[in-house]
Amino acid sequence: MTPTSKKRKSALLQNLVRDKVLKSFPHLKKKDVVTASNGQVGPDLVLSKVARKLVGVNFECKNQNKMKTIYDWYKQASKGQQKLIPAVCMKMNTRSPLVVIDLDDFIDLIK
């Protein structure tokens, strides 16, 4: 994959998350939630002071195929109880546990 393709792929995910945040918080303006430039240090979505207070999340977006195992685990969590939100709780040695849920479920939780 070329560097240009990687940047475009990354930007697509950033734009998707930005659009979902703006749709979920309709009183925010486009200038309140801006995607970071490639190579910019810091979060992938730059939130205004108002957006930081409302959303309360620092977004880092990764669009890679290296995460197949996590998606397999998520598929396993999705089986069974249809009314429950599937979640993967995972931990690496010497690190804090992380929880992975679907983006739409996450947006619903922070609204």
MIKOLVO-524427 format. One record per residue: x, y negated, z negated of N, C-alpha, C, CB in turn. Coordinates in nm, 3 decimals, decimal comma, padded with zeros to 5 digits. Glycine has a CB too. Layout:
# residues N
[atom [X Y Z] [X Y Z] [X Y Z] [X Y Z]]
...
This chain:
# residues 111
[atom [00,085 00,118 00,000] [00,000 00,000 00,000] [00,090 -00,124 00,000] [-00,097 00,000 -00,123]]
[atom [00,060 -00,217 00,085] [00,141 -00,338 00,096] [00,112 -00,433 -00,022] [00,114 -00,410 00,231]]
[atom [00,205 -00,522 -00,053] [00,180 -00,618 -00,161] [00,055 -00,703 -00,138] [00,300 -00,710 -00,177]]
[atom [00,030 -00,738 -00,013] [-00,090 -00,816 00,019] [-00,217 -00,736 -00,011] [-00,089 -00,858 00,167]]
[atom [-00,216 -00,607 00,024] [-00,332 -00,521 -00,003] [-00,354 -00,508 -00,153] [-00,312 -00,383 00,060]]
[atom [-00,246 -00,494 -00,230] [-00,257 -00,482 -00,375] [-00,318 -00,608 -00,436] [-00,119 -00,455 -00,437]]
[atom [-00,274 -00,724 -00,387] [-00,327 -00,850 -00,438] [-00,475 -00,865 -00,404] [-00,248 -00,969 -00,380]]
[atom [-00,513 -00,825 -00,283] [-00,653 -00,834 -00,241] [-00,740 -00,740 -00,326] [-00,666 -00,800 -00,089]]
[atom [-00,690 -00,619 -00,350] [-00,763 -00,521 -00,430] [-00,782 -00,574 -00,572] [-00,689 -00,385 -00,431]]
[atom [-00,679 -00,633 -00,628] [-00,687 -00,690 -00,762] [-00,787 -00,806 -00,766] [-00,549 -00,738 -00,807]]
[atom [-00,782 -00,891 -00,666] [-00,873 -01,006 -00,660] [-01,019 -00,963 -00,650] [-00,836 -01,095 -00,542]]
[atom [-01,046 -00,853 -00,581] [-01,184 -00,804 -00,569] [-01,242 -00,770 -00,706] [-01,189 -00,681 -00,478]]
[atom [-01,163 -00,703 -00,790] [-01,212 -00,668 -00,925] [-01,229 -00,793 -01,010] [-01,115 -00,570 -00,994]]
[atom [-01,134 -00,885 -01,003] [-01,145 -01,009 -01,079] [-01,272 -01,085 -01,039] [-01,021 -01,098 -01,057]]
[atom [-01,299 -01,092 -00,910] [-01,419 -01,161 -00,862] [-01,546 -01,092 -00,909] [-01,418 -01,169 -00,709]]
[atom [-01,546 -00,959 -00,909] [-01,662 -00,884 -00,955] [-01,692 -00,915 -01,102] [-01,639 -00,733 -00,936]]
[atom [-01,589 -00,911 -01,186] [-01,607 -00,938 -01,329] [-01,652 -01,083 -01,349] [-01,476 -00,910 -01,407]]
[atom [-01,588 -01,176 -01,279] [-01,627 -01,317 -01,290] [-01,775 -01,336 -01,255] [-01,539 -01,404 -01,197]]
[atom [-01,818 -01,276 -01,144] [-01,956 -01,291 -01,100] [-02,054 -01,231 -01,201] [-01,976 -01,225 -00,964]]
[atom [-02,020 -01,118 -01,259] [-02,108 -01,056 -01,359] [-02,117 -01,141 -01,486] [-02,059 -00,914 -01,394]]
[atom [-02,006 -01,200 -01,526] [-02,006 -01,288 -01,644] [-02,093 -01,410 -01,615] [-01,861 -01,331 -01,683]]
[atom [-02,074 -01,472 -01,499] [-02,154 -01,590 -01,466] [-02,303 -01,558 -01,455] [-02,105 -01,651 -01,334]]
[atom [-02,335 -01,442 -01,402] [-02,476 -01,402 -01,390] [-02,537 -01,375 -01,528] [-02,489 -01,276 -01,301]]
[atom [-02,458 -01,321 -01,619] [-02,508 -01,287 -01,752] [-02,520 -01,409 -01,844] [-02,418 -01,185 -01,817]]
[atom [-02,443 -01,512 -01,815] [-02,448 -01,635 -01,892] [-02,482 -01,749 -01,795] [-02,312 -01,662 -01,967]]
[atom [-02,609 -01,760 -01,755] [-02,648 -01,853 -01,648] [-02,621 -02,000 -01,681] [-02,793 -01,836 -01,617]]
[atom [-02,607 -02,035 -01,806] [-02,581 -02,174 -01,841] [-02,434 -02,212 -01,820] [-02,621 -02,200 -01,986]]
[atom [-02,346 -02,112 -01,791] [-02,208 -02,143 -01,758] [-02,198 -02,183 -01,611] [-02,116 -02,022 -01,788]]
[atom [-02,108 -02,275 -01,582] [-02,084 -02,318 -01,446] [-01,963 -02,243 -01,389] [-02,061 -02,472 -01,440]]
[atom [-01,949 -02,246 -01,256] [-01,837 -02,175 -01,192] [-01,702 -02,220 -01,247] [-01,840 -02,197 -01,041]]
[atom [-01,690 -02,346 -01,283] [-01,562 -02,395 -01,336] [-01,533 -02,342 -01,476] [-01,563 -02,547 -01,338]]
[atom [-01,633 -02,283 -01,543] [-01,613 -02,227 -01,677] [-01,549 -02,088 -01,674] [-01,745 -02,219 -01,749]]
[atom [-01,561 -02,018 -01,562] [-01,504 -01,884 -01,548] [-01,432 -01,878 -01,413] [-01,616 -01,772 -01,558]]
[atom [-01,300 -01,882 -01,418] [-01,218 -01,890 -01,297] [-01,121 -01,773 -01,294] [-01,142 -02,026 -01,289]]
[atom [-01,101 -01,714 -01,177] [-01,003 -01,606 -01,166] [-00,863 -01,666 -01,160] [-01,030 -01,519 -01,040]]
[atom [-00,770 -01,598 -01,226] [-00,631 -01,643 -01,228] [-00,564 -01,613 -01,094] [-00,553 -01,576 -01,343]]
[atom [-00,465 -01,690 -01,061] [-00,386 -01,664 -00,941] [-00,298 -01,542 -00,965] [-00,300 -01,787 -00,903]]
[atom [-00,265 -01,470 -00,858] [-00,177 -01,355 -00,872] [-00,042 -01,400 -00,926] [-00,159 -01,282 -00,736]]
[atom [00,007 -01,329 -01,024] [00,135 -01,362 -01,084] [00,126 -01,462 -01,197] [00,227 -01,414 -00,979]]
[atom [00,007 -01,518 -01,219] [-00,011 -01,615 -01,327] [-00,007 -01,542 -01,460] [-00,145 -01,692 -01,310]]
[atom [00,067 -01,595 -01,555] [00,077 -01,535 -01,688] [-00,051 -01,563 -01,764] [00,200 -01,590 -01,765]]
[atom [-00,101 -01,462 -01,836] [-00,222 -01,479 -01,915] [-00,335 -01,391 -01,864] [-00,264 -01,624 -01,915]]
[atom [-00,455 -01,417 -01,912] [-00,569 -01,334 -01,874] [-00,604 -01,349 -01,726] [-00,690 -01,370 -01,958]]
[atom [-00,673 -01,248 -01,673] [-00,712 -01,250 -01,532] [-00,834 -01,338 -01,506] [-00,742 -01,109 -01,485]]
[atom [-00,913 -01,363 -01,610] [-01,022 -01,459 -01,600] [-00,991 -01,572 -01,697] [-01,162 -01,393 -01,631]]
[atom [-00,981 -01,691 -01,644] [-00,954 -01,808 -01,728] [-01,089 -01,868 -01,767] [-00,863 -01,913 -01,653]]
[atom [-01,115 -01,870 -01,898] [-01,243 -01,918 -01,949] [-01,226 -02,057 -02,009] [-01,299 -01,821 -02,054]]
[atom [-01,325 -02,141 -01,984] [-01,327 -02,273 -02,047] [-01,351 -02,256 -02,196] [-01,436 -02,365 -01,983]]
[atom [-01,338 -02,364 -02,270] [-01,361 -02,359 -02,415] [-01,502 -02,308 -02,446] [-01,339 -02,498 -02,478]]
[atom [-01,599 -02,358 -02,371] [-01,739 -02,316 -02,391] [-01,754 -02,166 -02,359] [-01,835 -02,401 -02,303]]
[atom [-01,696 -02,123 -02,248] [-01,706 -01,983 -02,207] [-01,637 -01,891 -02,308] [-01,645 -01,963 -02,067]]
[atom [-01,522 -01,933 -02,359] [-01,452 -01,852 -02,459] [-01,540 -01,831 -02,581] [-01,319 -01,917 -02,501]]
[atom [-01,608 -01,936 -02,622] [-01,696 -01,927 -02,739] [-01,815 -01,835 -02,713] [-01,745 -02,067 -02,779]]
[atom [-01,875 -01,846 -02,594] [-01,992 -01,765 -02,560] [-01,957 -01,620 -02,529] [-02,064 -01,826 -02,442]]
[atom [-01,856 -01,599 -02,447] [-01,822 -01,465 -02,399] [-01,738 -01,391 -02,503] [-01,746 -01,472 -02,266]]
[atom [-01,639 -01,457 -02,558] [-01,558 -01,398 -02,664] [-01,471 -01,281 -02,621] [-01,646 -01,355 -02,772]]
[atom [-01,433 -01,275 -02,494] [-01,355 -01,162 -02,443] [-01,240 -01,216 -02,358] [-01,444 -01,065 -02,359]]
[atom [-01,124 -01,155 -02,372] [-01,008 -01,187 -02,290] [-00,993 -01,074 -02,188] [-00,876 -01,204 -02,378]]
[atom [-01,016 -01,101 -02,061] [-01,020 -00,998 -01,958] [-00,885 -00,977 -01,891] [-01,124 -01,034 -01,854]]
[atom [-00,843 -00,853 -01,883] [-00,728 -00,809 -01,804] [-00,783 -00,705 -01,707] [-00,610 -00,750 -01,894]]
[atom [-00,774 -00,729 -01,579] [-00,835 -00,641 -01,479] [-00,728 -00,558 -01,409] [-00,913 -00,723 -01,375]]
[atom [-00,749 -00,427 -01,403] [-00,658 -00,336 -01,334] [-00,739 -00,254 -01,235] [-00,583 -00,242 -01,435]]
[atom [-00,699 -00,258 -01,110] [-00,768 -00,184 -01,005] [-00,668 -00,086 -00,943] [-00,828 -00,281 -00,896]]
[atom [-00,654 00,032 -01,006] [-00,554 00,129 -00,965] [-00,612 00,270 -00,965] [-00,431 00,123 -01,057]]
[atom [-00,551 00,358 -00,887] [-00,594 00,498 -00,885] [-00,525 00,582 -00,992] [-00,567 00,558 -00,749]]
[atom [-00,433 00,525 -01,067] [-00,360 00,600 -01,170] [-00,450 00,643 -01,286] [-00,245 00,515 -01,224]]
[atom [-00,574 00,598 -01,291] [-00,661 00,620 -01,406] [-00,761 00,734 -01,386] [-00,736 00,494 -01,437]]
[atom [-00,732 00,827 -01,299] [-00,825 00,935 -01,268] [-00,867 01,012 -01,393] [-00,763 01,031 -01,169]]
[atom [-00,772 01,040 -01,481] [-00,803 01,116 -01,603] [-00,908 01,045 -01,687] [-00,676 01,138 -01,685]]
[atom [-00,896 00,914 -01,699] [-00,993 00,838 -01,779] [-01,131 00,849 -01,716] [-00,950 00,690 -01,790]]
[atom [-01,138 00,845 -01,584] [-01,267 00,859 -01,515] [-01,323 01,000 -01,532] [-01,252 00,825 -01,367]]
[atom [-01,237 01,100 -01,537] [-01,283 01,237 -01,565] [-01,343 01,245 -01,705] [-01,166 01,338 -01,550]]
[atom [-01,277 01,181 -01,800] [-01,329 01,180 -01,937] [-01,463 01,106 -01,943] [-01,228 01,113 -02,033]]
[atom [-01,473 00,996 -01,868] [-01,597 00,919 -01,866] [-01,711 01,002 -01,807] [-01,578 00,789 -01,785]]
[atom [-01,680 01,076 -01,702] [-01,781 01,164 -01,641] [-01,829 01,267 -01,743] [-01,724 01,236 -01,515]]
[atom [-01,738 01,320 -01,823] [-01,773 01,416 -01,927] [-01,863 01,350 -02,032] [-01,645 01,472 -01,994]]
[atom [-01,832 01,226 -02,070] [-01,915 01,154 -02,168] [-02,053 01,120 -02,112] [-01,846 01,026 -02,212]]
[atom [-02,064 01,112 -01,979] [-02,190 01,077 -01,914] [-02,289 01,193 -01,910] [-02,164 01,029 -01,774]]
[atom [-02,241 01,314 -01,929] [-02,329 01,431 -01,926] [-02,409 01,439 -02,055] [-02,248 01,561 -01,904]]
[atom [-02,531 01,486 -02,044] [-02,611 01,507 -02,164] [-02,711 01,397 -02,187] [-02,522 01,518 -02,284]]
[atom [-02,703 01,330 -02,300] [-02,801 01,230 -02,342] [-02,806 01,112 -02,246] [-02,769 01,181 -02,482]]
[atom [-02,912 01,104 -02,166] [-02,923 01,000 -02,064] [-02,949 00,861 -02,123] [-03,033 01,035 -01,967]]
[atom [-03,007 00,854 -02,242] [-03,041 00,724 -02,300] [-02,927 00,662 -02,378] [-03,161 00,739 -02,390]]
[atom [-02,817 00,734 -02,393] [-02,703 00,682 -02,467] [-02,597 00,627 -02,371] [-02,643 00,792 -02,555]]
[atom [-02,525 00,527 -02,416] [-02,417 00,469 -02,335] [-02,296 00,561 -02,341] [-02,381 00,325 -02,386]]
[atom [-02,249 00,609 -02,226] [-02,128 00,691 -02,226] [-02,006 00,606 -02,266] [-02,105 00,756 -02,086]]
[atom [-01,920 00,661 -02,347] [-01,800 00,591 -02,391] [-01,686 00,690 -02,408] [-01,825 00,513 -02,522]]
[atom [-01,568 00,648 -02,373] [-01,447 00,728 -02,394] [-01,366 00,658 -02,501] [-01,364 00,745 -02,260]]
[atom [-01,338 00,727 -02,610] [-01,249 00,677 -02,713] [-01,116 00,749 -02,694] [-01,308 00,699 -02,858]]
[atom [-01,010 00,673 -02,675] [-00,881 00,736 -02,647] [-00,772 00,668 -02,730] [-00,847 00,727 -02,496]]
[atom [-00,666 00,742 -02,754] [-00,557 00,689 -02,836] [-00,425 00,745 -02,788] [-00,580 00,720 -02,985]]
[atom [-00,324 00,662 -02,793] [-00,188 00,702 -02,762] [-00,107 00,692 -02,892] [-00,125 00,612 -02,646]]
[atom [-00,007 00,776 -02,907] [00,075 00,771 -03,028] [00,125 00,629 -03,055] [00,195 00,867 -03,016]]
[atom [00,120 00,589 -03,177] [00,164 00,458 -03,227] [00,082 00,340 -03,174] [00,308 00,436 -03,192]]
[atom [-00,029 00,366 -03,111] [-00,116 00,259 -03,058] [-00,254 00,268 -03,120] [-00,126 00,268 -02,903]]
[atom [-00,327 00,159 -03,113] [-00,465 00,156 -03,163] [-00,557 00,228 -03,065] [-00,513 00,010 -03,185]]
[atom [-00,664 00,290 -03,116] [-00,761 00,353 -03,026] [-00,830 00,249 -02,939] [-00,866 00,433 -03,107]]
[atom [-00,862 00,290 -02,817] [-00,936 00,206 -02,723] [-01,066 00,276 -02,685] [-00,852 00,175 -02,596]]
[atom [-01,166 00,198 -02,647] [-01,292 00,254 -02,601] [-01,318 00,203 -02,460] [-01,410 00,216 -02,697]]
[atom [-01,355 00,294 -02,371] [-01,386 00,260 -02,232] [-01,535 00,283 -02,210] [-01,300 00,345 -02,132]]
[atom [-01,603 00,178 -02,159] [-01,744 00,191 -02,122] [-01,762 00,127 -01,985] [-01,839 00,124 -02,229]]
[atom [-01,875 00,152 -01,923] [-01,908 00,095 -01,792] [-01,917 -00,058 -01,803] [-02,042 00,154 -01,739]]
[atom [-01,873 -00,128 -01,699] [-01,874 -00,275 -01,701] [-02,013 -00,331 -01,725] [-01,819 -00,330 -01,570]]
[atom [-02,115 -00,276 -01,660] [-02,252 -00,326 -01,679] [-02,299 -00,307 -01,823] [-02,349 -00,256 -01,582]]
[atom [-02,266 -00,192 -01,883] [-02,301 -00,168 -02,023] [-02,229 -00,268 -02,113] [-02,267 -00,023 -02,065]]
[atom [-02,102 -00,295 -02,081] [-02,025 -00,391 -02,161] [-02,084 -00,531 -02,150] [-01,879 -00,392 -02,116]]
[atom [-02,118 -00,573 -02,030] [-02,177 -00,706 -02,011] [-02,308 -00,717 -02,090] [-02,202 -00,734 -01,860]]
[atom [-02,390 -00,611 -02,087] [-02,514 -00,611 -02,164] [-02,487 -00,627 -02,313] [-02,594 -00,482 -02,138]]
[atom [-02,380 -00,568 -02,362] [-02,345 -00,577 -02,504] [-02,302 -00,718 -02,544] [-02,235 -00,478 -02,537]]
[atom [-02,230 -00,788 -02,458] [-02,180 -00,920 -02,497] [-02,277 -01,033 -02,467] [-02,050 -00,947 -02,429]]
[atom [-02,386 -01,007 -02,395] [-02,484 -01,112 -02,364] [-02,542 -01,169 -02,491] [-02,596 -01,059 -02,275]]
